[in-house]
Amino acid sequence: RLTAPTRKQLESKIADLVSRIDRGENVIESRLTVAEVMETWFAQQRTQLKPASIRNYRGIIDVWIVPQIGSIRLTRLTAGDVQRVMTAMTDAGRSGATAQKAHSVLHAALDWAVLHGELPANVCSRVRPPRKETPEMKTWTPEEVARVLAKAAGDTLEALWRLAITTGMRKGELLGLRWRDVDLTRRTIAVRHTFASGEHGEMIDGTPKTSKGQRSIAISEQMVASLKAHRVRQAAQRLRAVDWDECRDLVFADNEGGPIAPRTLHDRFRALISAAGVTEIRFHDLRHTA
């Protein structure tokens, strides 16, 4: 709202304001800080996000955006401030993909501020994020696969390693697999559930992230035998448990029938690689290996 004692002076103020807007200056006097906008935007977005995305967004906001620029008044934020976040991330050794994600998160939050009249323009549009590098894809050779499976023989997660290597199922899909989705007679597995770490490390039940993710997978006779042996071991484990979680019906469970934490699976996988003496790869590279 502009006021002036005469029409001529008011028209002069309007012309000056239009000129400032054309130069890209922030003319809205919002009292919100970047941190406040991030929290408001994130609170609205989280209901639409998968657990893994919630955890990633939370980390980017808390570790990179808020410490660097959170205290800046929204209307005083500059492209240089945004660039400072990108530079801090690359200087700390973060990948271009992670910096791009931070840029995307901040850009979306500022778009929300523009939409709600707290900001005239999004300064993120004037900052180009670092380039995204394509990670090197590593796979095991058939000989390495044989060594890993030989070393995994008798392991409580032997069937999980075999499934990952021979079917390419994702980590969350393996952790969320239920016995009711396994048909050993028809030799098929229905992928309907996933497990992922939530914002505070809790395990959250979900579904595959795309409609194509919900699928039926054919398995071999050897895989059927491995799952049958696993079910026998799990039955003995259930008898030893104090309070086995029957409701979960998980194929791969912890000592009480609950979900296995991704960090625990990661540590077990690293130990298996070390014991087998094979090339170190990511768990997701088992999908490429398959």
Secondary structure as GFF3:
##gff-version 3
##sequence-region A 1 290
A	DSSP	alpha_helix	7	22	.	.	.	ID=ss1
A	DSSP	alpha_helix	34	45	.	.	.	ID=ss2
A	DSSP	three_ten_helix	46	48	.	.	.	ID=ss3
A	DSSP	alpha_helix	51	60	.	.	.	ID=ss4
A	DSSP	pi_helix	61	65	.	.	.	ID=ss5
A	DSSP	alpha_helix	66	69	.	.	.	ID=ss6
A	DSSP	three_ten_helix	74	76	.	.	.	ID=ss7
A	DSSP	alpha_helix	79	91	.	.	.	ID=ss8
A	DSSP	alpha_helix	96	115	.	.	.	ID=ss9
A	DSSP	three_ten_helix	123	126	.	.	.	ID=ss10
A	DSSP	alpha_helix	142	152	.	.	.	ID=ss11
A	DSSP	alpha_helix	158	167	.	.	.	ID=ss12
A	DSSP	alpha_helix	171	175	.	.	.	ID=ss13
A	DSSP	three_ten_helix	179	181	.	.	.	ID=ss14
A	DSSP	beta_strand	182	183	.	.	.	ID=ss15
A	DSSP	beta_strand	188	191	.	.	.	ID=ss16
A	DSSP	beta_strand	194	197	.	.	.	ID=ss17
A	DSSP	beta_strand	203	206	.	.	.	ID=ss18
A	DSSP	three_ten_helix	211	213	.	.	.	ID=ss19
A	DSSP	beta_strand	215	218	.	.	.	ID=ss20
A	DSSP	alpha_helix	221	240	.	.	.	ID=ss21
A	DSSP	alpha_helix	262	276	.	.	.	ID=ss22
A	DSSP	alpha_helix	285	289	.	.	.	ID=ss23
###
